Amino acid sequence: MGNHQISITAEFVSLIKSKTNPKYDYFVSNKAKRIFWFLSKFFSKRKIAEIFSNRIKISEEFDNFLEKNKFDCVVEFGCGYSLRGFEYSLKNEKSLYIDTDFSEVVKAKIQILNTICEKENIGFPKNYLLISLDVLKYNIPRKLNKLLKKRNLFFAEGLTTYFSEEEYSKFITQIQPFLSSKNNVFFSQENFLKKSSITYKILRKIVVFLTKNKSHLKFETKEDLINYLKQKGFDDCQGYYKSNNLFYRIN
């Protein structure tokens, strides 16, 4: 996984989410909108909506998990331009939310969030932090240990699917110390082997070409993923399929 055009990837996700939350429109450049307009000339709205719907369902599952489980601190790896942490902090003043991503993304996100606060007359939440963190290069525990609370949730939405097996192994090895405590939970999602239409596959290839970020199929089934995690020393892990996606948690 590289840091190639990471902002374009984040903008595409924001464009998808802007359909349900207008604040995401602040993160979408005219360039990203033109690309979407160009694609709509060659593919039906139904096929484009299929990709959009799939991406939104992933975010909704993370939102639901956060709503149903209470934590003192939430850390989101590879947050992109997600507004989840910002909006969660506004509603939950006693909890700390930490968003992490590449320095370029964090810098741009802070500027846009300040614009949103100014235009929407919103006070920037004091319990919301944005930290520059390359999860494949930095020492994650060293960056986060002093900020964590008694009960912590670690999120990775749409992140590890871009990792090769070697990169994924490095990442989960880094977060393993956090999960030695039963108070902490890791929640994420992965690709798995599934049938897709030819049109869907073509659209996905175009997105990969534009963003220069290729997803990897590391596990063909839920069982493959769980067995892999157990071999890595994670005894308490569960996975499930929902809305044509594979989600999992590690306690």
URCORSUL-V869146 format. One record per backbone hydrogen bond with DSSP energy under -0.5 kcal/mol. NH is the residue of the N-H (numbers start at 1). CO is the residue of the C=O. Records with the same first field share a line. If there is no record, write none. Layout:
BEGIN
NH->CO / CO
END
This chain:
BEGIN
5->3
6->3
8->5
9->5
10->6
11->7
12->8
13->9
14->10
15->11
16->12
17->13
18->14
19->16
20->17
21->17
24->21
25->22
26->23
27->24
28->25
29->27
33->29
34->30
35->31
36->32
37->33
38->34
39->35
40->36
41->37 / 38
42->39
43->39
48->44
49->45
50->46
51->47
52->48
53->49
54->50
55->51
56->52
57->53
58->54
59->55
60->56
61->57
62->58
63->59
64->60
65->61
66->62
67->63
68->64
69->65
72->151
73->151
74->96
75->153
76->74 / 98
77->75 / 155
78->100
79->76 / 100
82->79
87->83
88->84
89->85
90->86
91->87
92->88
95->92
96->72
97->127
98->74
99->97 / 129
100->76
101->131
106->102
107->103
108->104
109->105
110->106
111->107
112->108
113->109
114->110
115->111
116->112
117->113
118->114
119->115
120->116
121->117
122->117
128->125
129->97
131->99
133->101
135->133
137->134
138->134
140->138
143->139
144->140
145->141
147->144
148->144 / 145
153->73
154->185
155->75 / 153
156->187
158->156
162->159
163->160
168->164
169->165
170->166
171->167
172->168
173->169
174->170
175->171
176->172
178->175
179->175 / 176
180->177
181->178
184->181
185->152
186->250
187->154
188->248
189->156
190->246
193->220
201->197
202->198
203->199
204->200
205->201
206->202
207->203
208->204
209->205
210->206
211->207
212->208
214->212
216->161
218->216
225->221
226->222
227->223
228->224
229->225
230->226
231->227
232->228
233->230
234->229
235->233
237->235
238->249
240->247
242->245
245->242
246->190
247->240 / 245
248->188
249->238
250->186
251->236
END
